[in-house]
Amino acid sequence: MRTFTKLLLPLFTALVASTAHADICADLRAIHQQSQSRFDGWKKDGPDSVMKDDKRGPIYLSNFMLDGAESCAIADNSSVYTCIWRYPTPTDMGRAYQRLVSDVKSCAPLAKEPPGIIADEPQERRQGDLRQITEVTGLDYADAEVTVLIGQMQLTGPRGLARNELKLSFSRQRPR
């Protein structure tokens, strides 16, 4: 029995730790702090550091991951940090979207003033058999020159294509 208990205790501790909720407000403060150095401390090094390279330039994978995110990356101009979560159903994604928006709204201001809320109406686009529904809520931290966008996107199409993504983007205006 004692051996069984010794084996279960570490497993139980690991399970509890993995289901604990992260502090998004502390994460936003960390992102804000790191944005002042253009996220240099968070860019992964090595051959697997570039997630993709497109016409705007490379997108670097990040060492700093928000809780449960599938991927986090830094844009080539080092002014945007983005994380993406994927969900099995639109309902799961919708609940996560509402919770994340609510949690971020409850955070203290990054500078002196609370952020202004920028709310987008949900949009639906169709192209052939593809259907895309998106909704974005933005928080404008004007005195910190930062914008946080939280969006949800549902994409469905032929042959069972379904993607339900939640995305948080933290954008710092580039110095002029």
C-alpha positions as CSV (number, residue, x, y, z in Angstrom):
1,M,0.0,0.0,0.0
2,R,2.8,2.4,0.9
3,T,4.5,1.8,-2.5
4,F,1.1,2.4,-4.3
5,T,0.7,5.7,-2.4
6,K,4.3,6.8,-3.3
7,L,3.5,6.2,-7.0
8,L,0.1,8.0,-7.0
9,L,1.2,11.1,-5.1
10,P,3.5,12.4,-7.9
11,L,0.9,11.5,-10.6
12,F,-1.8,13.4,-8.7
13,T,0.4,16.4,-8.1
14,A,1.2,16.5,-11.8
15,L,-2.4,16.3,-12.8
16,V,-3.5,19.1,-10.4
17,A,-0.6,21.3,-11.7
18,S,-1.5,20.8,-15.3
19,T,-5.2,21.7,-14.8
20,A,-4.4,24.9,-12.7
21,H,-5.5,28.1,-14.4
22,A,-2.8,30.5,-15.4
23,D,-2.9,34.2,-14.4
24,I,-3.6,36.0,-17.7
25,C,-3.1,39.4,-16.0
26,A,0.4,38.4,-14.9
27,D,1.0,37.0,-18.4
28,L,-0.1,40.3,-20.0
29,R,2.3,42.2,-17.8
30,A,5.1,39.8,-18.7
31,I,4.2,40.3,-22.4
32,H,4.1,44.0,-22.0
33,Q,7.5,44.0,-20.3
34,Q,9.1,41.8,-22.9
35,S,7.6,43.9,-25.8
36,Q,9.8,46.8,-24.7
37,S,12.8,44.8,-25.8
38,R,11.1,43.6,-29.0
39,F,10.6,40.1,-27.5
40,D,14.3,39.3,-28.0
41,G,14.4,37.1,-24.9
42,W,11.5,35.0,-26.1
43,K,12.5,34.2,-29.7
44,K,13.6,30.6,-30.1
45,D,17.0,29.9,-31.5
46,G,18.1,27.2,-33.9
47,P,16.8,25.6,-37.1
48,D,13.3,25.1,-35.8
49,S,12.9,28.7,-34.6
50,V,11.0,30.0,-37.7
51,M,7.4,28.9,-37.8
52,K,6.8,30.1,-41.3
53,D,8.2,32.6,-43.8
54,D,5.8,34.7,-45.9
55,K,5.9,37.9,-47.9
56,R,6.0,39.9,-44.6
57,G,9.0,38.0,-43.3
58,P,9.7,35.2,-40.9
59,I,7.5,34.4,-37.9
60,Y,9.5,33.2,-34.9
61,L,8.3,30.6,-32.4
62,S,8.3,31.8,-28.8
63,N,9.9,30.3,-25.7
64,F,7.1,31.9,-23.6
65,M,3.7,30.0,-24.0
66,L,0.4,31.1,-22.6
67,D,-1.4,28.3,-20.6
68,G,-2.8,25.6,-23.0
69,A,-1.8,27.4,-26.2
70,E,-1.0,25.2,-29.2
71,S,1.5,27.7,-30.5
72,C,2.9,31.2,-29.7
73,A,4.9,33.3,-32.1
74,I,6.5,36.7,-32.6
75,A,6.1,38.5,-35.9
76,D,9.1,39.4,-38.0
77,N,9.0,43.1,-37.0
78,S,9.1,42.1,-33.3
79,S,6.0,44.2,-32.5
80,V,3.4,41.4,-32.2
81,Y,3.2,38.4,-29.9
82,T,0.4,35.9,-30.8
83,C,-0.9,32.7,-29.3
84,I,-3.4,30.2,-30.8
85,W,-5.6,27.6,-29.1
86,R,-7.6,25.0,-31.0
87,Y,-10.9,23.4,-29.7
88,P,-12.8,20.3,-30.8
89,T,-16.2,22.2,-31.1
90,P,-17.5,25.7,-31.8
91,T,-19.2,25.6,-28.4
92,D,-15.9,24.9,-26.6
93,M,-14.2,27.6,-28.5
94,G,-17.1,30.1,-27.8
95,R,-16.9,29.4,-24.0
96,A,-13.1,29.8,-24.0
97,Y,-13.4,33.1,-26.0
98,Q,-15.9,34.6,-23.6
99,R,-13.8,33.5,-20.6
100,L,-10.6,35.0,-22.1
101,V,-12.3,38.3,-23.0
102,S,-13.8,38.5,-19.5
103,D,-10.4,37.6,-17.8
104,V,-8.5,40.2,-19.8
105,K,-11.1,42.9,-19.2
106,S,-10.7,42.3,-15.5
107,C,-6.9,43.0,-15.5
108,A,-5.5,46.2,-14.2
109,P,-4.3,48.8,-16.7
110,L,-0.9,48.3,-18.2
111,A,-0.1,51.9,-17.7
112,K,-2.2,54.7,-16.0
113,E,-5.6,54.3,-17.8
114,P,-7.9,51.3,-18.3
115,P,-8.1,50.1,-21.9
116,G,-10.8,51.2,-24.3
117,I,-12.9,48.3,-25.7
118,I,-13.1,47.8,-29.4
119,A,-15.8,45.3,-30.2
120,D,-16.3,43.8,-33.7
121,E,-19.5,42.4,-34.9
122,P,-19.3,38.7,-35.9
123,Q,-18.7,38.2,-39.6
124,E,-19.5,35.3,-41.8
125,R,-17.7,34.7,-45.1
126,R,-18.4,31.9,-47.7
127,Q,-16.4,30.7,-50.6
128,G,-17.8,27.7,-52.3
129,D,-18.2,25.0,-49.7
130,L,-16.0,26.9,-47.2
131,R,-17.6,28.9,-44.4
132,Q,-15.7,31.1,-42.0
133,I,-17.2,32.8,-38.9
134,T,-15.0,35.3,-37.0
135,E,-15.5,37.6,-34.0
136,V,-12.9,39.9,-32.5
137,T,-12.8,41.9,-29.3
138,G,-10.0,44.4,-28.9
139,L,-8.6,46.3,-25.9
140,D,-6.8,49.5,-26.7
141,Y,-4.2,50.4,-24.0
142,A,-3.7,53.8,-25.6
143,D,-1.3,55.3,-22.9
144,A,0.9,52.2,-23.2
145,E,0.7,52.2,-27.0
146,V,-0.5,48.6,-26.9
147,T,-3.5,46.7,-28.4
148,V,-4.7,43.3,-27.4
149,L,-7.0,41.5,-29.8
150,I,-8.9,38.3,-28.9
151,G,-10.6,36.5,-31.7
152,Q,-12.4,33.3,-32.4
153,M,-12.6,31.7,-35.9
154,Q,-14.7,28.8,-37.0
155,L,-13.9,27.3,-40.4
156,T,-15.9,24.5,-41.9
157,G,-15.8,22.9,-45.3
158,P,-16.1,19.8,-47.5
159,R,-15.0,16.4,-46.3
160,G,-15.3,17.2,-42.7
161,L,-13.0,20.2,-42.5
162,A,-13.5,21.9,-39.2
163,R,-11.2,24.3,-37.3
164,N,-12.1,26.2,-34.2
165,E,-9.4,28.6,-33.2
166,L,-9.0,31.1,-30.4
167,K,-6.3,33.7,-30.9
168,L,-4.8,36.4,-28.6
169,S,-2.5,39.0,-30.2
170,F,-0.6,41.6,-28.2
171,S,0.6,44.4,-30.5
172,R,3.0,47.2,-29.5
173,Q,3.2,50.2,-31.8
174,R,6.6,50.5,-33.4
175,P,8.7,53.6,-32.5
176,R,8.7,56.2,-35.2
